[in-house]
Amino acid sequence: MALSYKARRRWSLVILLIGLPLYVVVAVNVIDMFDRPPFWVELVVYVVLGFLWAAPFKFVFKGVGKADPDAETDE
């Protein structure tokens, strides 16, 4: 089932405004549960986690920045 353009825009806002901050808090808390690793290890972990959070939502963000393909144009 494909999402409409409007639905993808709304879900992308929800993911970015609510989901991403929650994900950051969880990632920082997971790293803090262990002894603080060296800076380069911590950086690699955060970069990998940064890519992993977006992978499942790729279909939601695809094409959101473009004009609505279903909108009528006034030409």
Protein Blocks (a to p, Z undefined) as FASTA:
>chain_A
ZZdfklmmmmmmmmmmmmmmmmmmmmmmmmmmpccddfklmmmmmmmmmmmmmmmmmmmm
goklpccfkbccdZZ
